[in-house]
Amino acid sequence: MHYHFIIYKPYGYLSQFIYELKRPKKLLGELYDFPDDTMAIGRLDEDSEGLLLLTTDGMMSEIVRSKKVEKEYYVQVDGIITQDAIKKLKKGVLIGFDGKKYLTKECQASILNEIPDFPQRAKKIRDERHGPTSWLTVTISEGKFRQVRKMTSAVGFPTLRLVRVRIGSIHLNNLQPGEVLEVGDFSNINDNSNIKNQ
């Protein structure tokens, strides 16, 4: 029998259960008593937050990762982002990846007019005295290392906070940082009638 979980990965945690290096790191196993062989499907960087799917089923991991499933992020950036920068993000921008230049695929991006109501982060974002910030939404179907952060930097608006809010048809909704939900499998992840955490 396999187990599947939706979690809100908090800021400052690694998307893994084992860390071989000497420095102490916060790992997913501290959030919940997961079964043996639980693995994260994809990753969120240590300084990123939000929706992460976990499973004990390697096949389920392949289904989610191989379908080019959309991933949507809410991104707080340094400065007031412009429509010109949004256009560039949508078309694709050059970022560094594996020591080479990589042109990101076309994606969806738009300015968020209302500030998302996320819980306050463990490490405070710098305050308005350092200049204004703004929020946008970015939806991609690829996932290069630190891709969204590199994309916003490439158009002149470095990322201050990054929260993944959706993977396919699964939404973060009202989950709180560190909260874990056990769910059915993710095989219908591209079906909009799929399970959603209300």
C-alpha positions as CSV (number, residue, x, y, z in Angstrom):
1,M,0.0,0.0,0.0
2,H,1.3,3.4,-0.9
3,Y,0.8,6.8,0.8
4,H,0.5,10.3,-0.7
5,F,0.8,13.6,1.0
6,I,0.2,17.3,0.3
7,I,2.3,19.6,2.5
8,Y,3.0,23.3,2.9
9,K,6.8,23.4,3.0
10,P,7.9,26.2,5.4
11,Y,10.7,28.6,4.7
12,G,14.1,27.2,5.8
13,Y,13.4,23.5,5.3
14,L,15.1,21.3,2.7
15,S,12.8,19.2,0.4
16,Q,14.4,16.0,1.6
17,F,14.7,13.6,4.5
18,I,18.5,13.1,4.6
19,Y,21.3,15.7,4.5
20,E,24.8,14.3,4.4
21,L,26.8,17.4,5.0
22,K,27.9,18.5,8.5
23,R,25.8,21.7,8.9
24,P,22.5,21.1,10.6
25,K,19.5,21.6,8.3
26,K,15.8,21.4,8.8
27,L,14.3,18.4,7.0
28,L,10.8,17.2,6.1
29,G,10.9,14.4,8.6
30,E,10.6,17.0,11.4
31,L,7.1,18.0,10.2
32,Y,5.3,14.7,10.4
33,D,5.8,11.0,11.1
34,F,6.0,10.0,7.4
35,P,6.2,6.3,6.4
36,D,9.5,4.8,5.4
37,D,10.4,5.4,1.7
38,T,8.5,8.7,1.5
39,M,10.0,11.0,-1.1
40,A,9.3,14.5,-2.3
41,I,8.1,14.8,-5.9
42,G,10.3,17.6,-7.2
43,R,11.8,20.2,-4.9
44,L,11.4,23.6,-3.4
45,D,14.5,25.4,-2.4
46,E,15.4,26.0,1.2
47,D,14.3,29.6,1.0
48,S,11.1,28.9,-1.0
49,E,7.8,27.9,0.5
50,G,4.5,26.4,-0.4
51,L,2.9,23.3,-2.0
52,L,5.0,20.1,-2.1
53,L,3.7,16.6,-2.9
54,L,5.2,13.5,-1.3
55,T,4.6,9.9,-2.0
56,T,5.9,6.4,-1.2
57,D,5.2,5.4,-4.8
58,G,8.0,5.9,-7.4
59,M,5.6,5.4,-10.2
60,M,3.4,8.2,-8.9
61,S,6.4,10.5,-8.8
62,E,7.1,9.7,-12.4
63,I,3.5,10.5,-13.4
64,V,3.6,13.9,-11.8
65,R,7.1,14.8,-13.1
66,S,6.7,13.4,-16.6
67,K,3.4,15.1,-17.7
68,K,4.9,18.6,-17.8
69,V,2.4,19.5,-15.0
70,E,1.9,23.2,-14.5
71,K,3.4,24.7,-11.3
72,E,2.1,28.1,-10.2
73,Y,4.0,30.5,-7.9
74,Y,3.2,33.7,-6.2
75,V,6.4,35.8,-6.2
76,Q,7.2,39.0,-4.2
77,V,9.9,41.0,-6.0
78,D,12.0,44.0,-5.2
79,G,10.5,47.0,-6.9
80,I,7.2,47.7,-8.7
81,I,7.2,45.2,-11.5
82,T,6.2,46.6,-15.0
83,Q,4.1,45.2,-17.8
84,D,7.2,45.2,-19.9
85,A,8.9,42.8,-17.5
86,I,5.8,40.6,-17.4
87,K,5.9,40.4,-21.2
88,K,9.5,39.3,-21.2
89,L,8.8,36.6,-18.6
90,K,5.9,35.3,-20.7
91,K,8.1,35.1,-23.9
92,G,11.0,33.4,-22.2
93,V,14.3,34.9,-20.7
94,L,17.9,33.8,-20.7
95,I,19.0,32.4,-17.4
96,G,22.2,30.6,-16.3
97,F,21.8,26.8,-15.9
98,D,24.6,24.3,-15.5
99,G,27.2,26.9,-16.5
100,K,25.4,27.6,-19.8
101,K,22.7,30.1,-20.9
102,Y,19.2,28.6,-21.1
103,L,16.1,30.2,-22.7
104,T,13.1,29.5,-20.5
105,K,10.0,28.3,-22.3
106,E,6.9,30.5,-22.8
107,C,5.0,30.7,-19.5
108,Q,2.0,32.5,-17.9
109,A,2.7,35.6,-15.8
110,S,0.7,38.5,-14.5
111,I,0.8,41.2,-11.8
112,L,-1.1,40.4,-8.6
113,N,-3.1,43.5,-7.7
114,E,-3.8,42.3,-4.2
115,I,-1.1,41.2,-1.7
116,P,-1.6,37.5,-1.0
117,D,-2.7,36.6,2.5
118,F,0.1,34.3,3.4
119,P,1.2,33.6,7.0
120,Q,4.2,35.7,8.1
121,R,7.5,34.0,7.2
122,A,9.9,32.8,9.9
123,K,12.6,35.1,8.5
124,K,11.1,38.5,7.9
125,I,11.1,40.0,4.4
126,R,12.9,43.4,4.4
127,D,10.5,46.3,5.1
128,E,9.3,49.1,2.9
129,R,12.0,51.5,4.1
130,H,14.3,49.7,1.6
131,G,11.9,50.6,-1.2
132,P,8.6,49.2,-2.6
133,T,7.9,45.6,-3.4
134,S,5.2,44.0,-5.6
135,W,3.7,40.6,-6.3
136,L,3.2,38.6,-9.5
137,T,2.0,35.1,-10.4
138,V,4.2,32.9,-12.6
139,T,3.1,29.5,-14.0
140,I,5.7,27.2,-15.6
141,S,5.7,23.6,-16.8
142,E,9.4,23.1,-16.5
143,G,11.5,23.3,-13.3
144,K,15.2,24.2,-13.7
145,F,17.2,24.9,-10.6
146,R,15.9,28.1,-8.9
147,Q,14.2,28.9,-12.2
148,V,11.6,31.5,-11.1
149,R,14.1,33.4,-9.0
150,K,16.5,33.5,-12.0
151,M,13.7,34.6,-14.3
152,T,12.6,37.6,-12.2
153,S,16.3,38.6,-11.7
154,A,16.8,38.5,-15.5
155,V,14.1,41.1,-16.0
156,G,15.5,43.3,-13.2
157,F,13.2,42.4,-10.3
158,P,15.0,40.1,-7.8
159,T,12.7,37.7,-5.9
160,L,12.2,38.3,-2.2
161,R,9.7,35.6,-1.4
162,L,8.5,32.7,-3.5
163,V,5.5,30.5,-2.6
164,R,4.2,27.6,-4.8
165,V,0.4,27.7,-4.7
166,R,-0.5,25.0,-7.3
167,I,0.8,21.8,-8.9
168,G,-1.6,20.7,-11.7
169,S,-5.1,20.7,-10.2
170,I,-3.9,20.6,-6.6
171,H,-4.0,23.9,-4.8
172,L,-2.3,25.1,-1.6
173,N,-5.5,26.8,-0.5
174,N,-5.7,27.2,3.3
175,L,-2.9,24.9,4.3
176,Q,-0.6,26.5,6.9
177,P,3.3,26.3,6.9
178,G,4.3,22.8,8.2
179,E,0.8,21.4,7.8
180,V,0.6,17.9,6.2
181,L,-2.5,16.3,4.6
182,E,-2.7,12.6,3.6
183,V,-4.6,12.3,0.3
184,G,-5.5,9.8,-2.4
185,D,-3.0,9.4,-5.3
186,F,-2.0,12.1,-7.8
187,S,-2.8,10.2,-11.0
188,N,-5.5,12.8,-12.0
189,I,-3.2,15.8,-11.4
190,N,-4.1,17.4,-14.7
191,D,-7.8,16.9,-14.2
192,N,-9.4,20.1,-12.7
193,S,-12.0,18.0,-10.9
194,N,-9.2,16.3,-8.9
195,I,-8.9,16.6,-5.1
196,K,-8.4,20.1,-3.8
197,N,-7.7,20.9,-0.2
198,Q,-10.5,23.2,0.9
